Amino acid sequence: MAIAPIFKRQGWKRSDLLRQLVIYSITILIVMMSPAIDQSLVLGQLPSLTTPSNTHSPPVGVERRGTLESTWVHLDGQELFRIASPAILNRSEPSEQIPVEIRAKQIEANLALVVASGGLSGEEVLDPKTLQVLIETVNEQPVLFVKDKNLAEAKVLLTVTDADAQYASVSKERLANKWKKILEQELRQALELRQPEALRQQISTVIKALVTTALLTLMLGIAWAFFGRRKQQLEQRQAAESAFIHTQELATLEPLDAESGVQLFQRLQYHFGLQERFQIVRFVRWLLFWAIAFIWVIGIAYSLNAFPQTRHFAQKVVIVPIVVLIAWFFMGLINQLSDFGIDRFIWRWEQEQLLTGVNLQRIATIANAFKGLKKVLIYTVGIFWVLQWLDVVPVSILALGALFALTVSFVAQSLLKDLVNGFLILLEDQFRIGDYIRVGDVSGKVENLNLRITQIRSDAGNLITLPNSLIAQVENMSRIWARADFRIEVAYHTNVDRALAVVRETVDQMAQEPEWQSTILDTHELFGVDQISYTGITIRIWIKTAPLKQWRIAQELRRRLKIAFDRHNIQIGIPLQVILENGYSKPNSIEN
């Protein structure tokens, strides 16, 4: 009894699985891109083709509000307050106006000179306890100075301008008093952090942070290695189960009895259970890897942030990798979860279908192709998000999508052909991963198949990559069953009936042995003399075999026939020559 009665077919066609997977992938993509599309509808406009982009777009970190532009003033990587200047629409021709970002750098340089140990002479080392920030009016503008008992004269920090007061919506005097309090507090703290006692405390903190990071890395590394061994064990068990299913289901065309069908179904259930456990173990290892990466990034950032001299470097250099790392993590997380979703969807679909080894191979091929497409979509959208957050790409994702589509329409026609032909290969089930195929002059085992390329491992061990658009005709040598088209030539003077009997006896004896019985399906399709020529008599036989077993069976049959021919004194075919002596022909055989 076949396995079919175990499952009830629901009338699904071959294209139903592909259609459902397409809908599933598009749903994931829409969910991922919906925030970006919403933002693009508000902000996403392509830059003007007639007006230079620098005419309207302020630099990174500069905010424009009406006729004013503002930016932050930093000290040791900390944001102190925002200063403002009249907006400059064209920075390539600023006339006499100073851009706000240049003014901010000048103020930051003044502050750094005050707190830096080498910025003042040895006799002018500032004391955080006696440091003061004063306000004086110069040309009707409040000017902030720093004064200390060790300073011969007060040093200018900045001037509160009309633009600053207009941006903050307060008077210049009130804004100057507010900035005075902020500067006194931050300058004193910066000086205290540069004292020898604070430096020793910072070094101790960094050592503790690095030791903690190393210990956590060791613990997570041990767990990562443990799950790595577990992953390898599951891979080996999966390979063994796949080999068993391939032997029991693909190597024979005869229907199974009830007991064998139930046993095969249980093994298939066990195979899918192994696959689900393998996915979980791989996901846990992936989480452990990212946990180690996050620990080191956080540990390095914490260590750099402990020193005021490197705090600015930590924020400028470490924050960007952290953001990229977090974005990459979430892209990988979405990718892993969507893999789980695809696997679960396929498993539920298989519960209602005929579950065989052939279906198992086909499902693996389809799932691999759609997982690859889904992965490309997820990481493409994620990279666009990261670039937009870093202001590397000033336009929105929607505008980028329009430009990308325009580019594809002109220069990527071959890519579209690859995708369409790859989809048709999957839809029509032309070949799968694990099949042995020939495409033109290329032949070998299919190792990878997605919507764009097909990778074939040749008999010489070379990995050959073919774009799907180049696959116009394919020969599948491993679908359901195969055939060994066996020919052997015996000498012309051989007793043909005797030679045929020896070949038939050898083939039948081989087919009845337990080692070959499951792989030799039929030996009576075609048998007899195929050709007679000057070199001898060609005997031909068709041997129907399990997929990919035809070459091994042909090799063994040649070995056995050599032994049988030697035992019965049957010679292989050799060319004949006719020698004329006194007008009479005399046959003579020679070996070339």
ZAMARGU-4260 file (C-alpha; in steps of 0.2 Angstrom, whole numbers, plus 5000, padded with zeros to 4 digits):
<rodrens>
0) 5000/5000/5000 | 5007/5017/4995 | 5009/5032/5008 | 4996/5042/4999 | 4981/5035/5009
5) 4990/5042/5025 | 4987/5059/5019 | 4972/5067/5011 | 4975/5078/4996 | 4966/5095/4997
10) 4967/5098/4978 | 4982/5109/4979 | 4991/5112/4962 | 5010/5113/4960 | 5010/5132/4959
15) 5000/5134/4975 | 5015/5132/4986 | 5025/5145/4976 | 5010/5157/4976 | 5008/5156/4995
20) 5027/5159/4997 | 5026/5174/4986 | 5012/5181/4996 | 5022/5177/5012 | 5037/5186/5006
25) 5028/5201/4999 | 5019/5203/5016 | 5036/5203/5026 | 5043/5216/5014 | 5028/5227/5016
30) 5028/5226/5035 | 5047/5231/5035 | 5045/5245/5022 | 5029/5253/5029 | 5038/5265/5041
35) 5050/5270/5028 | 5036/5273/5016 | 5026/5283/5028 | 5041/5294/5031 | 5045/5295/5013
40) 5027/5302/5009 | 5031/5316/5021 | 5050/5319/5018 | 5054/5309/5002 | 5056/5321/4987
45) 5069/5319/4974 | 5082/5333/4974 | 5079/5346/4961 | 5088/5344/4944 | 5090/5362/4941
50) 5095/5369/4958 | 5111/5363/4967 | 5108/5352/4982 | 5119/5363/4993 | 5108/5378/4990
55) 5094/5371/5001 | 5101/5357/5012 | 5111/5362/5027 | 5127/5351/5032 | 5125/5336/5044
60) 5121/5342/5062 | 5114/5359/5057 | 5096/5363/5059 | 5087/5376/5049 | 5072/5385/5056
65) 5066/5400/5045 | 5080/5412/5043 | 5091/5404/5056 | 5103/5389/5057 | 5108/5381/5073
70) 5120/5367/5079 | 5126/5360/5096 | 5142/5366/5105 | 5151/5350/5112 | 5164/5348/5126
75) 5171/5331/5129 | 5158/5324/5118 | 5144/5331/5128 | 5131/5343/5121 | 5131/5359/5130
80) 5119/5371/5121 | 5114/5376/5104 | 5120/5392/5095 | 5112/5400/5080 | 5118/5411/5065
85) 5108/5418/5050 | 5105/5405/5037 | 5117/5403/5023 | 5108/5396/5007 | 5124/5394/4997
90) 5139/5389/5007 | 5150/5390/4992 | 5148/5409/4992 | 5145/5414/5011 | 5150/5432/5008
95) 5154/5440/5025 | 5143/5428/5035 | 5151/5414/5046 | 5142/5398/5045 | 5135/5392/5061
100) 5146/5375/5061 | 5162/5386/5059 | 5157/5397/5074 | 5153/5381/5084 | 5170/5374/5080
105) 5178/5390/5086 | 5169/5390/5102 | 5174/5372/5105 | 5192/5376/5101 | 5191/5389/5115
110) 5184/5377/5127 | 5196/5364/5123 | 5211/5376/5126 | 5204/5379/5143 | 5203/5361/5149
115) 5218/5354/5139 | 5233/5351/5150 | 5245/5357/5136 | 5234/5372/5131 | 5241/5384/5144
120) 5258/5387/5151 | 5264/5377/5166 | 5261/5392/5177 | 5243/5394/5171 | 5236/5377/5176
125) 5217/5380/5180 | 5210/5375/5197 | 5192/5368/5196 | 5188/5375/5213 | 5192/5393/5208
130) 5187/5394/5190 | 5174/5406/5186 | 5164/5411/5170 | 5160/5430/5169 | 5149/5440/5158
135) 5154/5457/5151 | 5146/5468/5138 | 5156/5473/5123 | 5149/5483/5109 | 5131/5479/5116
140) 5134/5460/5115 | 5136/5449/5131 | 5153/5441/5130 | 5158/5426/5141 | 5175/5425/5149
145) 5184/5412/5159 | 5194/5418/5174 | 5205/5409/5187 | 5217/5414/5200 | 5231/5406/5190
150) 5226/5416/5174 | 5235/5432/5171 | 5220/5439/5161 | 5203/5432/5157 | 5201/5422/5141
155) 5186/5424/5129 | 5175/5409/5127 | 5160/5416/5116 | 5149/5430/5112 | 5130/5429/5113
160) 5123/5436/5097 | 5106/5442/5092 | 5103/5426/5082 | 5106/5416/5098 | 5093/5426/5107
165) 5081/5425/5093 | 5083/5406/5091 | 5080/5404/5110 | 5066/5417/5111 | 5074/5425/5126
170) 5084/5441/5129 | 5103/5441/5126 | 5107/5444/5145 | 5096/5430/5151 | 5103/5418/5138
175) 5121/5423/5143 | 5117/5419/5162 | 5110/5402/5157 | 5125/5398/5147 | 5136/5405/5161
180) 5129/5392/5173 | 5131/5378/5160 | 5149/5382/5156 | 5155/5384/5174 | 5148/5367/5178
185) 5155/5358/5163 | 5172/5366/5163 | 5174/5362/5182 | 5169/5344/5179 | 5181/5343/5164
190) 5195/5349/5174 | 5191/5337/5188 | 5191/5323/5177 | 5209/5327/5171 | 5216/5327/5189
195) 5229/5313/5193 | 5217/5305/5206 | 5203/5304/5193 | 5214/5297/5180 | 5219/5283/5191
200) 5200/5279/5194 | 5197/5280/5176 | 5211/5267/5172 | 5204/5256/5186 | 5187/5257/5178
205) 5193/5252/5161 | 5202/5237/5168 | 5187/5231/5177 | 5176/5234/5161 | 5189/5224/5150
210) 5190/5210/5162 | 5171/5208/5164 | 5170/5209/5145 | 5183/5195/5143 | 5175/5184/5156
215) 5158/5186/5148 | 5165/5182/5131 | 5173/5166/5138 | 5157/5160/5145 | 5147/5164/5129
220) 5161/5157/5118 | 5160/5140/5128 | 5141/5140/5125 | 5144/5144/5107 | 5156/5130/5104
225) 5144/5118/5113 | 5130/5122/5102 | 5142/5121/5087 | 5145/5103/5091 | 5127/5100/5093
230) 5124/5108/5076 | 5136/5097/5068 | 5128/5081/5076 | 5111/5087/5069 | 5119/5089/5052
235) 5126/5072/5052 | 5109/5065/5058 | 5100/5075/5045 | 5111/5068/5031 | 5109/5050/5037
240) 5090/5052/5037 | 5090/5060/5020 | 5100/5045/5014 | 5088/5033/5021 | 5073/5042/5014
245) 5082/5043/4997 | 5086/5024/4997 | 5068/5019/5003 | 5058/5030/4992 | 5068/5036/4977
250) 5077/5020/4973 | 5061/5010/4970 | 5046/5013/4960 | 5036/4999/4968 | 5022/5004/4980
255) 5025/5001/4998 | 5015/4990/5009 | 5006/4997/5024 | 5019/4994/5037 | 5033/5001/5026
260) 5023/5016/5022 | 5020/5020/5040 | 5038/5017/5044 | 5043/5029/5030 | 5031/5042/5036
265) 5038/5041/5054 | 5055/5043/5047 | 5050/5059/5037 | 5042/5066/5053 | 5058/5063/5062
270) 5067/5071/5048 | 5057/5087/5049 | 5059/5087/5068 | 5078/5086/5066 | 5077/5101/5054
275) 5067/5111/5066 | 5079/5107/5080 | 5093/5112/5068 | 5085/5129/5065 | 5083/5132/5083
280) 5102/5127/5087 | 5108/5138/5073 | 5097/5153/5079 | 5104/5151/5097 | 5122/5151/5090
285) 5118/5166/5080 | 5111/5175/5095 | 5127/5170/5105 | 5138/5177/5092 | 5129/5193/5092
290) 5129/5194/5111 | 5148/5192/5110 | 5149/5206/5097 | 5138/5218/5107 | 5148/5214/5123
295) 5164/5219/5115 | 5157/5235/5107 | 5149/5240/5123 | 5165/5237/5133 | 5176/5247/5121
300) 5163/5261/5120 | 5162/5261/5139 | 5181/5261/5141 | 5183/5275/5129 | 5169/5285/5137
305) 5178/5284/5154 | 5192/5296/5148 | 5186/5314/5144 | 5200/5315/5131 | 5193/5300/5121
310) 5174/5303/5125 | 5172/5313/5109 | 5181/5299/5099 | 5170/5286/5107 | 5154/5295/5102
315) 5160/5299/5084 | 5169/5282/5080 | 5160/5270/5091 | 5142/5275/5090 | 5142/5273/5071
320) 5148/5255/5072 | 5135/5252/5086 | 5121/5258/5076 | 5127/5248/5061 | 5129/5233/5072
325) 5111/5235/5079 | 5104/5237/5062 | 5113/5222/5056 | 5107/5212/5071 | 5089/5216/5068
330) 5091/5212/5049 | 5098/5195/5054 | 5084/5193/5067 | 5070/5197/5054 | 5079/5185/5042
335) 5080/5171/5055 | 5062/5173/5060 | 5056/5173/5043 | 5066/5157/5039 | 5056/5150/5054
340) 5040/5156/5047 | 5044/5149/5029 | 5049/5132/5037 | 5033/5131/5048 | 5022/5136/5033
345) 5030/5122/5022 | 5028/5110/5037 | 5009/5114/5038 | 5007/5112/5020 | 5016/5095/5020
350) 5004/5089/5033 | 4990/5090/5020 | 5000/5083/5005 | 5009/5067/4999 | 5024/5067/5010
355) 5038/5057/5000 | 5057/5059/4998 | 5054/5067/4981 | 5043/5080/4989 | 5056/5083/5002
360) 5069/5087/4989 | 5058/5098/4979 | 5052/5108/4995 | 5070/5110/5000 | 5074/5118/4983
365) 5059/5130/4983 | 5062/5135/5001 | 5081/5138/4998 | 5076/5149/4983 | 5063/5159/4992
370) 5074/5161/5007 | 5088/5168/4996 | 5076/5181/4988 | 5069/5186/5005 | 5086/5188/5012
375) 5091/5200/4998 | 5075/5210/5001 | 5078/5212/5020 | 5096/5217/5019 | 5093/5229/5005
380) 5080/5238/5014 | 5090/5238/5030 | 5106/5245/5022 | 5095/5259/5015 | 5089/5263/5032
385) 5106/5263/5039 | 5112/5275/5025 | 5098/5287/5028 | 5101/5287/5047 | 5119/5291/5044
390) 5114/5305/5032 | 5125/5296/5019 | 5110/5296/5008 | 5100/5312/5010 | 5085/5307/5000
395) 5072/5295/5006 | 5070/5276/5003 | 5055/5279/4992 | 5066/5291/4981 | 5080/5278/4981
400) 5068/5265/4976 | 5062/5275/4961 | 5080/5278/4956 | 5084/5259/4958 | 5069/5254/4948
405) 5074/5266/4934 | 5092/5259/4934 | 5086/5241/4933 | 5074/5245/4919 | 5089/5251/4909
410) 5104/5241/4914 | 5098/5226/4923 | 5087/5217/4909 | 5098/5201/4910 | 5095/5201/4929
415) 5076/5201/4926 | 5078/5187/4914 | 5087/5177/4927 | 5074/5180/4940 | 5059/5175/4928
420) 5068/5160/4921 | 5073/5155/4939 | 5055/5156/4944 | 5049/5146/4929 | 5062/5132/4934
425) 5055/5131/4951 | 5037/5132/4945 | 5039/5118/4932 | 5050/5108/4943 | 5063/5106/4930
430) 5077/5101/4942 | 5081/5102/4961 | 5096/5103/4972 | 5104/5086/4972 | 5099/5082/4954
435) 5112/5077/4941 | 5109/5088/4926 | 5117/5093/4909 | 5115/5111/4902 | 5124/5112/4885
440) 5142/5106/4888 | 5141/5107/4907 | 5135/5093/4917 | 5136/5089/4936 | 5126/5089/4952
445) 5116/5104/4957 | 5122/5111/4973 | 5113/5128/4974 | 5098/5135/4965 | 5090/5152/4968
450) 5080/5164/4957 | 5096/5171/4949 | 5109/5157/4947 | 5111/5138/4947 | 5127/5131/4953
455) 5133/5114/4947 | 5147/5104/4954 | 5156/5095/4939 | 5163/5078/4939 | 5180/5086/4940
460) 5175/5094/4956 | 5173/5112/4949 | 5159/5123/4954 | 5151/5130/4939 | 5139/5145/4941
465) 5126/5148/4927 | 5114/5163/4926 | 5096/5156/4925 | 5093/5166/4909 | 5106/5154/4900
470) 5097/5138/4904 | 5086/5135/4888 | 5087/5116/4888 | 5092/5105/4902 | 5094/5086/4904
475) 5089/5079/4921 | 5098/5062/4924 | 5091/5059/4941 | 5072/5061/4940 | 5062/5047/4947
480) 5073/5034/4938 | 5088/5032/4927 | 5095/5020/4914 | 5111/5012/4910 | 5113/5011/4891
485) 5126/4997/4891 | 5135/4991/4876 | 5149/4979/4874 | 5157/4972/4858 | 5163/4954/4855
490) 5174/4947/4841 | 5165/4944/4825 | 5168/4926/4825 | 5161/4923/4842 | 5145/4912/4844
495) 5132/4926/4846 | 5120/4915/4856 | 5133/4910/4868 | 5138/4928/4871 | 5120/4934/4873
500) 5118/4920/4886 | 5133/4925/4896 | 5128/4943/4896 | 5110/4939/4901 | 5116/4927/4915
505) 5128/4939/4922 | 5115/4954/4922 | 5102/4943/4930 | 5114/4936/4943 | 5119/4954/4948
510) 5101/4960/4949 | 5096/4946/4961 | 5110/4950/4974 | 5104/4960/4989 | 5118/4973/4986
515) 5110/4978/4969 | 5092/4972/4970 | 5086/4989/4977 | 5095/4999/4964 | 5092/4988/4948
520) 5074/4990/4944 | 5072/4982/4927 | 5084/4973/4915 | 5071/4967/4901 | 5067/4983/4892
525) 5079/4981/4878 | 5092/4967/4875 | 5100/4959/4859 | 5112/4962/4845 | 5113/4981/4841
530) 5126/4982/4828 | 5137/4971/4817 | 5153/4979/4809 | 5171/4975/4804 | 5176/4977/4822
535) 5164/4964/4829 | 5146/4962/4836 | 5139/4975/4848 | 5127/4968/4862 | 5116/4981/4869
540) 5105/4981/4885 | 5095/4993/4894 | 5096/4993/4913 | 5083/5003/4923 | 5090/5009/4939
545) 5087/5021/4954 | 5092/5039/4951 | 5111/5042/4950 | 5115/5023/4951 | 5117/5020/4932
550) 5136/5023/4932 | 5140/5013/4947 | 5130/4998/4940 | 5138/5000/4923 | 5155/5000/4931
555) 5152/4984/4941 | 5144/4975/4926 | 5159/4978/4915 | 5170/4970/4929 | 5159/4955/4930
560) 5158/4953/4911 | 5177/4953/4909 | 5178/4939/4922 | 5164/4929/4913 | 5171/4932/4895
565) 5188/4926/4901 | 5180/4910/4909 | 5170/4906/4893 | 5184/4911/4881 | 5174/4925/4873
570) 5185/4939/4865 | 5180/4957/4863 | 5179/4965/4846 | 5195/4968/4836 | 5197/4975/4818
575) 5198/4963/4803 | 5210/4964/4788 | 5209/4955/4772 | 5225/4949/4764 | 5225/4943/4746
580) 5236/4928/4742 | 5236/4922/4724 | 5220/4930/4721 | 5211/4923/4736 | 5206/4933/4751
585) 5212/4927/4768 | 5205/4935/4784 | 5217/4941/4797 | 5214/4950/4813 | 5225/4964/4819
590) 5224/4974/4835 | 5225/4993/4833
</rodrens>
